[in-house]
Amino acid sequence: MIKYLAPKITVNPGVRFGKPVIAGTRIPVDLVVGKIAGGMDISEVEKEFDLTEEEIRAALRYAADLVAGEDVSLV
């Protein structure tokens, strides 16, 4: 069962152990975000994973939304 979590981001228990992926691929959001964080630019990620800029930006937007909704409790 495929579920859309955000535009261009899906989750399916049978794909990548249910991790969020770019829709229509098996490429996890965390991999894309990690590549950008590691210094790759968008065009490099586009080429390496055959993604569009729109898909990459969707992954970044999804990750930003997750962090924005996170509550951190300092102990």
Phi and psi restraints in degrees (range 20) as a CNS / XPLOR table:
assign (resid 1 and name C) (resid 2 and name N)
       (resid 2 and name CA) (resid 2 and name C) 1.0 -90.7 20.0 2
assign (resid 2 and name N) (resid 2 and name CA)
       (resid 2 and name C) (resid 3 and name N) 1.0 132.8 20.0 2
assign (resid 2 and name C) (resid 3 and name N)
       (resid 3 and name CA) (resid 3 and name C) 1.0 -126.1 20.0 2
assign (resid 3 and name N) (resid 3 and name CA)
       (resid 3 and name C) (resid 4 and name N) 1.0 132.2 20.0 2
assign (resid 3 and name C) (resid 4 and name N)
       (resid 4 and name CA) (resid 4 and name C) 1.0 -83.1 20.0 2
assign (resid 4 and name N) (resid 4 and name CA)
       (resid 4 and name C) (resid 5 and name N) 1.0 124.7 20.0 2
assign (resid 4 and name C) (resid 5 and name N)
       (resid 5 and name CA) (resid 5 and name C) 1.0 -92.4 20.0 2
assign (resid 5 and name N) (resid 5 and name CA)
       (resid 5 and name C) (resid 6 and name N) 1.0 -29.1 20.0 2
assign (resid 5 and name C) (resid 6 and name N)
       (resid 6 and name CA) (resid 6 and name C) 1.0 -164.0 20.0 2
assign (resid 6 and name N) (resid 6 and name CA)
       (resid 6 and name C) (resid 7 and name N) 1.0 167.7 20.0 2
assign (resid 6 and name C) (resid 7 and name N)
       (resid 7 and name CA) (resid 7 and name C) 1.0 -54.4 20.0 2
assign (resid 7 and name N) (resid 7 and name CA)
       (resid 7 and name C) (resid 8 and name N) 1.0 125.6 20.0 2
assign (resid 7 and name C) (resid 8 and name N)
       (resid 8 and name CA) (resid 8 and name C) 1.0 71.4 20.0 2
assign (resid 8 and name N) (resid 8 and name CA)
       (resid 8 and name C) (resid 9 and name N) 1.0 6.9 20.0 2
assign (resid 8 and name C) (resid 9 and name N)
       (resid 9 and name CA) (resid 9 and name C) 1.0 -121.1 20.0 2
assign (resid 9 and name N) (resid 9 and name CA)
       (resid 9 and name C) (resid 10 and name N) 1.0 124.8 20.0 2
assign (resid 9 and name C) (resid 10 and name N)
       (resid 10 and name CA) (resid 10 and name C) 1.0 -127.3 20.0 2
assign (resid 10 and name N) (resid 10 and name CA)
       (resid 10 and name C) (resid 11 and name N) 1.0 165.7 20.0 2
assign (resid 10 and name C) (resid 11 and name N)
       (resid 11 and name CA) (resid 11 and name C) 1.0 -137.5 20.0 2
assign (resid 11 and name N) (resid 11 and name CA)
       (resid 11 and name C) (resid 12 and name N) 1.0 140.6 20.0 2
assign (resid 11 and name C) (resid 12 and name N)
       (resid 12 and name CA) (resid 12 and name C) 1.0 -148.5 20.0 2
assign (resid 12 and name N) (resid 12 and name CA)
       (resid 12 and name C) (resid 13 and name N) 1.0 123.0 20.0 2
assign (resid 12 and name C) (resid 13 and name N)
       (resid 13 and name CA) (resid 13 and name C) 1.0 -54.7 20.0 2
assign (resid 13 and name N) (resid 13 and name CA)
       (resid 13 and name C) (resid 14 and name N) 1.0 -25.1 20.0 2
assign (resid 13 and name C) (resid 14 and name N)
       (resid 14 and name CA) (resid 14 and name C) 1.0 -89.1 20.0 2
assign (resid 14 and name N) (resid 14 and name CA)
       (resid 14 and name C) (resid 15 and name N) 1.0 1.2 20.0 2
assign (resid 14 and name C) (resid 15 and name N)
       (resid 15 and name CA) (resid 15 and name C) 1.0 -123.7 20.0 2
assign (resid 15 and name N) (resid 15 and name CA)
       (resid 15 and name C) (resid 16 and name N) 1.0 121.7 20.0 2
assign (resid 15 and name C) (resid 16 and name N)
       (resid 16 and name CA) (resid 16 and name C) 1.0 51.3 20.0 2
assign (resid 16 and name N) (resid 16 and name CA)
       (resid 16 and name C) (resid 17 and name N) 1.0 39.4 20.0 2
assign (resid 16 and name C) (resid 17 and name N)
       (resid 17 and name CA) (resid 17 and name C) 1.0 58.8 20.0 2
assign (resid 17 and name N) (resid 17 and name CA)
       (resid 17 and name C) (resid 18 and name N) 1.0 28.7 20.0 2
assign (resid 17 and name C) (resid 18 and name N)
       (resid 18 and name CA) (resid 18 and name C) 1.0 81.8 20.0 2
assign (resid 18 and name N) (resid 18 and name CA)
       (resid 18 and name C) (resid 19 and name N) 1.0 13.5 20.0 2
assign (resid 18 and name C) (resid 19 and name N)
       (resid 19 and name CA) (resid 19 and name C) 1.0 -76.6 20.0 2
assign (resid 19 and name N) (resid 19 and name CA)
       (resid 19 and name C) (resid 20 and name N) 1.0 150.3 20.0 2
assign (resid 19 and name C) (resid 20 and name N)
       (resid 20 and name CA) (resid 20 and name C) 1.0 -63.5 20.0 2
assign (resid 20 and name N) (resid 20 and name CA)
       (resid 20 and name C) (resid 21 and name N) 1.0 133.7 20.0 2
assign (resid 20 and name C) (resid 21 and name N)
       (resid 21 and name CA) (resid 21 and name C) 1.0 -130.5 20.0 2
assign (resid 21 and name N) (resid 21 and name CA)
       (resid 21 and name C) (resid 22 and name N) 1.0 165.0 20.0 2
assign (resid 21 and name C) (resid 22 and name N)
       (resid 22 and name CA) (resid 22 and name C) 1.0 -67.7 20.0 2
assign (resid 22 and name N) (resid 22 and name CA)
       (resid 22 and name C) (resid 23 and name N) 1.0 130.3 20.0 2
assign (resid 22 and name C) (resid 23 and name N)
       (resid 23 and name CA) (resid 23 and name C) 1.0 -52.6 20.0 2
assign (resid 23 and name N) (resid 23 and name CA)
       (resid 23 and name C) (resid 24 and name N) 1.0 134.0 20.0 2
assign (resid 23 and name C) (resid 24 and name N)
       (resid 24 and name CA) (resid 24 and name C) 1.0 79.8 20.0 2
assign (resid 24 and name N) (resid 24 and name CA)
       (resid 24 and name C) (resid 25 and name N) 1.0 5.3 20.0 2
assign (resid 24 and name C) (resid 25 and name N)
       (resid 25 and name CA) (resid 25 and name C) 1.0 -131.3 20.0 2
assign (resid 25 and name N) (resid 25 and name CA)
       (resid 25 and name C) (resid 26 and name N) 1.0 -179.7 20.0 2
assign (resid 25 and name C) (resid 26 and name N)
       (resid 26 and name CA) (resid 26 and name C) 1.0 -112.7 20.0 2
assign (resid 26 and name N) (resid 26 and name CA)
       (resid 26 and name C) (resid 27 and name N) 1.0 21.2 20.0 2
assign (resid 26 and name C) (resid 27 and name N)
       (resid 27 and name CA) (resid 27 and name C) 1.0 -90.6 20.0 2
assign (resid 27 and name N) (resid 27 and name CA)
       (resid 27 and name C) (resid 28 and name N) 1.0 113.7 20.0 2
assign (resid 27 and name C) (resid 28 and name N)
       (resid 28 and name CA) (resid 28 and name C) 1.0 -69.9 20.0 2
assign (resid 28 and name N) (resid 28 and name CA)
       (resid 28 and name C) (resid 29 and name N) 1.0 145.7 20.0 2
assign (resid 28 and name C) (resid 29 and name N)
       (resid 29 and name CA) (resid 29 and name C) 1.0 -57.8 20.0 2
assign (resid 29 and name N) (resid 29 and name CA)
       (resid 29 and name C) (resid 30 and name N) 1.0 -43.0 20.0 2
assign (resid 29 and name C) (resid 30 and name N)
       (resid 30 and name CA) (resid 30 and name C) 1.0 -62.9 20.0 2
assign (resid 30 and name N) (resid 30 and name CA)
       (resid 30 and name C) (resid 31 and name N) 1.0 -30.2 20.0 2
assign (resid 30 and name C) (resid 31 and name N)
       (resid 31 and name CA) (resid 31 and name C) 1.0 -67.3 20.0 2
assign (resid 31 and name N) (resid 31 and name CA)
       (resid 31 and name C) (resid 32 and name N) 1.0 -45.4 20.0 2
assign (resid 31 and name C) (resid 32 and name N)
       (resid 32 and name CA) (resid 32 and name C) 1.0 -63.0 20.0 2
assign (resid 32 and name N) (resid 32 and name CA)
       (resid 32 and name C) (resid 33 and name N) 1.0 -48.1 20.0 2
assign (resid 32 and name C) (resid 33 and name N)
       (resid 33 and name CA) (resid 33 and name C) 1.0 -62.7 20.0 2
assign (resid 33 and name N) (resid 33 and name CA)
       (resid 33 and name C) (resid 34 and name N) 1.0 -40.9 20.0 2
assign (resid 33 and name C) (resid 34 and name N)
       (resid 34 and name CA) (resid 34 and name C) 1.0 -63.0 20.0 2
assign (resid 34 and name N) (resid 34 and name CA)
       (resid 34 and name C) (resid 35 and name N) 1.0 -38.5 20.0 2
assign (resid 34 and name C) (resid 35 and name N)
       (resid 35 and name CA) (resid 35 and name C) 1.0 -64.5 20.0 2
assign (resid 35 and name N) (resid 35 and name CA)
       (resid 35 and name C) (resid 36 and name N) 1.0 -42.9 20.0 2
assign (resid 35 and name C) (resid 36 and name N)
       (resid 36 and name CA) (resid 36 and name C) 1.0 -64.8 20.0 2
assign (resid 36 and name N) (resid 36 and name CA)
       (resid 36 and name C) (resid 37 and name N) 1.0 -45.2 20.0 2
assign (resid 36 and name C) (resid 37 and name N)
       (resid 37 and name CA) (resid 37 and name C) 1.0 -62.1 20.0 2
assign (resid 37 and name N) (resid 37 and name CA)
       (resid 37 and name C) (resid 38 and name N) 1.0 -31.1 20.0 2
assign (resid 37 and name C) (resid 38 and name N)
       (resid 38 and name CA) (resid 38 and name C) 1.0 -79.7 20.0 2
assign (resid 38 and name N) (resid 38 and name CA)
       (resid 38 and name C) (resid 39 and name N) 1.0 -2.9 20.0 2
assign (resid 38 and name C) (resid 39 and name N)
       (resid 39 and name CA) (resid 39 and name C) 1.0 114.0 20.0 2
assign (resid 39 and name N) (resid 39 and name CA)
       (resid 39 and name C) (resid 40 and name N) 1.0 -7.7 20.0 2
assign (resid 39 and name C) (resid 40 and name N)
       (resid 40 and name CA) (resid 40 and name C) 1.0 -70.8 20.0 2
assign (resid 40 and name N) (resid 40 and name CA)
       (resid 40 and name C) (resid 41 and name N) 1.0 144.5 20.0 2
assign (resid 40 and name C) (resid 41 and name N)
       (resid 41 and name CA) (resid 41 and name C) 1.0 -92.9 20.0 2
assign (resid 41 and name N) (resid 41 and name CA)
       (resid 41 and name C) (resid 42 and name N) 1.0 168.8 20.0 2
assign (resid 41 and name C) (resid 42 and name N)
       (resid 42 and name CA) (resid 42 and name C) 1.0 -57.2 20.0 2
assign (resid 42 and name N) (resid 42 and name CA)
       (resid 42 and name C) (resid 43 and name N) 1.0 -41.2 20.0 2
assign (resid 42 and name C) (resid 43 and name N)
       (resid 43 and name CA) (resid 43 and name C) 1.0 -64.4 20.0 2
assign (resid 43 and name N) (resid 43 and name CA)
       (resid 43 and name C) (resid 44 and name N) 1.0 -34.1 20.0 2
assign (resid 43 and name C) (resid 44 and name N)
       (resid 44 and name CA) (resid 44 and name C) 1.0 -68.0 20.0 2
assign (resid 44 and name N) (resid 44 and name CA)
       (resid 44 and name C) (resid 45 and name N) 1.0 -41.8 20.0 2
assign (resid 44 and name C) (resid 45 and name N)
       (resid 45 and name CA) (resid 45 and name C) 1.0 -65.9 20.0 2
assign (resid 45 and name N) (resid 45 and name CA)
       (resid 45 and name C) (resid 46 and name N) 1.0 -39.7 20.0 2
assign (resid 45 and name C) (resid 46 and name N)
       (resid 46 and name CA) (resid 46 and name C) 1.0 -54.9 20.0 2
assign (resid 46 and name N) (resid 46 and name CA)
       (resid 46 and name C) (resid 47 and name N) 1.0 -49.1 20.0 2
assign (resid 46 and name C) (resid 47 and name N)
       (resid 47 and name CA) (resid 47 and name C) 1.0 -69.1 20.0 2
assign (resid 47 and name N) (resid 47 and name CA)
       (resid 47 and name C) (resid 48 and name N) 1.0 -44.9 20.0 2
assign (resid 47 and name C) (resid 48 and name N)
       (resid 48 and name CA) (resid 48 and name C) 1.0 -66.6 20.0 2
assign (resid 48 and name N) (resid 48 and name CA)
       (resid 48 and name C) (resid 49 and name N) 1.0 -36.0 20.0 2
assign (resid 48 and name C) (resid 49 and name N)
       (resid 49 and name CA) (resid 49 and name C) 1.0 -113.5 20.0 2
assign (resid 49 and name N) (resid 49 and name CA)
       (resid 49 and name C) (resid 50 and name N) 1.0 5.8 20.0 2
assign (resid 49 and name C) (resid 50 and name N)
       (resid 50 and name CA) (resid 50 and name C) 1.0 54.8 20.0 2
assign (resid 50 and name N) (resid 50 and name CA)
       (resid 50 and name C) (resid 51 and name N) 1.0 49.9 20.0 2
assign (resid 50 and name C) (resid 51 and name N)
       (resid 51 and name CA) (resid 51 and name C) 1.0 -112.9 20.0 2
assign (resid 51 and name N) (resid 51 and name CA)
       (resid 51 and name C) (resid 52 and name N) 1.0 163.5 20.0 2
assign (resid 51 and name C) (resid 52 and name N)
       (resid 52 and name CA) (resid 52 and name C) 1.0 -95.0 20.0 2
assign (resid 52 and name N) (resid 52 and name CA)
       (resid 52 and name C) (resid 53 and name N) 1.0 161.8 20.0 2
assign (resid 52 and name C) (resid 53 and name N)
       (resid 53 and name CA) (resid 53 and name C) 1.0 -59.9 20.0 2
assign (resid 53 and name N) (resid 53 and name CA)
       (resid 53 and name C) (resid 54 and name N) 1.0 -37.9 20.0 2
assign (resid 53 and name C) (resid 54 and name N)
       (resid 54 and name CA) (resid 54 and name C) 1.0 -60.3 20.0 2
assign (resid 54 and name N) (resid 54 and name CA)
       (resid 54 and name C) (resid 55 and name N) 1.0 -41.7 20.0 2
assign (resid 54 and name C) (resid 55 and name N)
       (resid 55 and name CA) (resid 55 and name C) 1.0 -67.0 20.0 2
assign (resid 55 and name N) (resid 55 and name CA)
       (resid 55 and name C) (resid 56 and name N) 1.0 -40.2 20.0 2
assign (resid 55 and name C) (resid 56 and name N)
       (resid 56 and name CA) (resid 56 and name C) 1.0 -65.6 20.0 2
assign (resid 56 and name N) (resid 56 and name CA)
       (resid 56 and name C) (resid 57 and name N) 1.0 -44.4 20.0 2
assign (resid 56 and name C) (resid 57 and name N)
       (resid 57 and name CA) (resid 57 and name C) 1.0 -65.5 20.0 2
assign (resid 57 and name N) (resid 57 and name CA)
       (resid 57 and name C) (resid 58 and name N) 1.0 -32.6 20.0 2
assign (resid 57 and name C) (resid 58 and name N)
       (resid 58 and name CA) (resid 58 and name C) 1.0 -64.0 20.0 2
assign (resid 58 and name N) (resid 58 and name CA)
       (resid 58 and name C) (resid 59 and name N) 1.0 -40.0 20.0 2
assign (resid 58 and name C) (resid 59 and name N)
       (resid 59 and name CA) (resid 59 and name C) 1.0 -64.2 20.0 2
assign (resid 59 and name N) (resid 59 and name CA)
       (resid 59 and name C) (resid 60 and name N) 1.0 -43.2 20.0 2
assign (resid 59 and name C) (resid 60 and name N)
       (resid 60 and name CA) (resid 60 and name C) 1.0 -65.1 20.0 2
assign (resid 60 and name N) (resid 60 and name CA)
       (resid 60 and name C) (resid 61 and name N) 1.0 -40.9 20.0 2
assign (resid 60 and name C) (resid 61 and name N)
       (resid 61 and name CA) (resid 61 and name C) 1.0 -63.7 20.0 2
assign (resid 61 and name N) (resid 61 and name CA)
       (resid 61 and name C) (resid 62 and name N) 1.0 -43.2 20.0 2
assign (resid 61 and name C) (resid 62 and name N)
       (resid 62 and name CA) (resid 62 and name C) 1.0 -61.1 20.0 2
assign (resid 62 and name N) (resid 62 and name CA)
       (resid 62 and name C) (resid 63 and name N) 1.0 -45.7 20.0 2
assign (resid 62 and name C) (resid 63 and name N)
       (resid 63 and name CA) (resid 63 and name C) 1.0 -63.6 20.0 2
assign (resid 63 and name N) (resid 63 and name CA)
       (resid 63 and name C) (resid 64 and name N) 1.0 -40.9 20.0 2
assign (resid 63 and name C) (resid 64 and name N)
       (resid 64 and name CA) (resid 64 and name C) 1.0 -63.9 20.0 2
assign (resid 64 and name N) (resid 64 and name CA)
       (resid 64 and name C) (resid 65 and name N) 1.0 -40.6 20.0 2
assign (resid 64 and name C) (resid 65 and name N)
       (resid 65 and name CA) (resid 65 and name C) 1.0 -63.2 20.0 2
assign (resid 65 and name N) (resid 65 and name CA)
       (resid 65 and name C) (resid 66 and name N) 1.0 -38.2 20.0 2
assign (resid 65 and name C) (resid 66 and name N)
       (resid 66 and name CA) (resid 66 and name C) 1.0 -63.6 20.0 2
assign (resid 66 and name N) (resid 66 and name CA)
       (resid 66 and name C) (resid 67 and name N) 1.0 -44.9 20.0 2
assign (resid 66 and name C) (resid 67 and name N)
       (resid 67 and name CA) (resid 67 and name C) 1.0 -67.6 20.0 2
assign (resid 67 and name N) (resid 67 and name CA)
       (resid 67 and name C) (resid 68 and name N) 1.0 -39.0 20.0 2
assign (resid 67 and name C) (resid 68 and name N)
       (resid 68 and name CA) (resid 68 and name C) 1.0 -63.0 20.0 2
assign (resid 68 and name N) (resid 68 and name CA)
       (resid 68 and name C) (resid 69 and name N) 1.0 -30.9 20.0 2
assign (resid 68 and name C) (resid 69 and name N)
       (resid 69 and name CA) (resid 69 and name C) 1.0 -89.9 20.0 2
assign (resid 69 and name N) (resid 69 and name CA)
       (resid 69 and name C) (resid 70 and name N) 1.0 -1.3 20.0 2
assign (resid 69 and name C) (resid 70 and name N)
       (resid 70 and name CA) (resid 70 and name C) 1.0 -83.8 20.0 2
assign (resid 70 and name N) (resid 70 and name CA)
       (resid 70 and name C) (resid 71 and name N) 1.0 133.3 20.0 2
assign (resid 70 and name C) (resid 71 and name N)
       (resid 71 and name CA) (resid 71 and name C) 1.0 -99.5 20.0 2
assign (resid 71 and name N) (resid 71 and name CA)
       (resid 71 and name C) (resid 72 and name N) 1.0 127.8 20.0 2
assign (resid 71 and name C) (resid 72 and name N)
       (resid 72 and name CA) (resid 72 and name C) 1.0 -111.0 20.0 2
assign (resid 72 and name N) (resid 72 and name CA)
       (resid 72 and name C) (resid 73 and name N) 1.0 127.9 20.0 2
assign (resid 72 and name C) (resid 73 and name N)
       (resid 73 and name CA) (resid 73 and name C) 1.0 -109.0 20.0 2
assign (resid 73 and name N) (resid 73 and name CA)
       (resid 73 and name C) (resid 74 and name N) 1.0 119.9 20.0 2
assign (resid 73 and name C) (resid 74 and name N)
       (resid 74 and name CA) (resid 74 and name C) 1.0 -86.5 20.0 2
assign (resid 74 and name N) (resid 74 and name CA)
       (resid 74 and name C) (resid 75 and name N) 1.0 130.7 20.0 2
